[in-house]
């Protein structure tokens, strides 16, 4: 997995499950790479998957926003 993450720039990991899932690969991110995780970590919500992803900030727009932030 480390070779897959070799290179430059930030790594953004997102899950529509708890944030612990993308955090579990942090150990394989090469030193010096910025690593951001996005996850839900919420309880008691009921809606469509798309609405929940938008609410918790793990949808495509939120990933793009995180990438822009990490690059700045």
C-alpha positions as CSV (number, residue, x, y, z in Angstrom):
1,X,0.0,0.0,0.0
2,X,2.9,2.4,0.7
3,X,4.0,2.3,-2.9
4,X,0.4,3.3,-4.0
5,X,0.7,6.4,-1.8
6,X,4.2,7.4,-2.9
7,X,4.5,10.7,-4.6
8,X,3.7,14.3,-3.9
9,X,0.7,16.2,-2.7
10,X,-2.0,15.5,-0.1
11,X,-3.8,12.3,0.4
12,X,-7.6,12.7,1.1
13,X,-9.4,9.6,2.5
14,X,-13.2,9.6,2.8
15,X,-15.7,7.2,4.1
16,X,-19.5,7.4,4.5
17,X,-18.9,5.3,7.6
18,X,-17.0,6.4,10.8
19,X,-13.8,8.3,10.4
20,X,-11.8,5.4,12.0
21,X,-12.0,3.6,8.7
22,X,-9.8,6.0,6.7
23,X,-7.7,6.6,9.8
24,X,-6.7,2.9,9.8
25,X,-4.4,3.4,6.8
26,X,-2.6,6.4,8.2
27,X,0.4,4.2,9.2
28,X,1.1,3.5,5.5
29,X,1.1,7.1,4.4
30,X,4.8,8.0,3.7
31,X,6.3,10.6,6.0
32,X,5.9,14.2,4.8
33,X,2.6,13.6,3.0
34,X,-0.4,15.6,4.3
35,X,-3.2,13.1,5.2
36,X,-6.7,14.3,5.7
37,X,-9.6,12.0,6.7
38,X,-13.3,12.6,6.3
39,X,-15.9,10.5,8.0
40,X,-19.4,10.6,9.4
41,X,-19.0,10.0,13.2
42,X,-22.7,10.8,13.6
43,X,-25.7,9.1,15.1
44,X,-29.5,9.1,14.7
45,X,-29.9,10.4,11.2
46,X,-32.1,9.0,8.6
47,X,-32.1,10.2,5.0
48,X,-30.9,9.2,1.5
49,X,-27.3,8.3,1.2
50,X,-26.6,11.4,-0.9
51,X,-28.2,13.7,1.6
52,X,-26.3,12.1,4.5
53,X,-23.0,12.3,2.6
54,X,-23.6,16.0,2.1
55,X,-24.7,16.6,5.7
56,X,-21.6,14.9,7.1
57,X,-19.2,16.4,4.5
58,X,-18.1,13.2,2.8
59,X,-19.7,13.9,-0.6
60,X,-17.7,14.7,-3.8
61,X,-18.0,18.5,-3.2
62,X,-16.6,18.1,0.4
63,X,-13.7,16.0,-0.9
64,X,-12.8,18.6,-3.5
65,X,-13.0,21.3,-0.8
66,X,-10.7,19.3,1.5
67,X,-8.2,18.8,-1.4
68,X,-8.1,22.6,-2.2
69,X,-7.6,23.3,1.5
70,X,-4.8,20.8,1.7
71,X,-3.1,22.2,-1.4
72,X,-3.1,25.8,-0.1
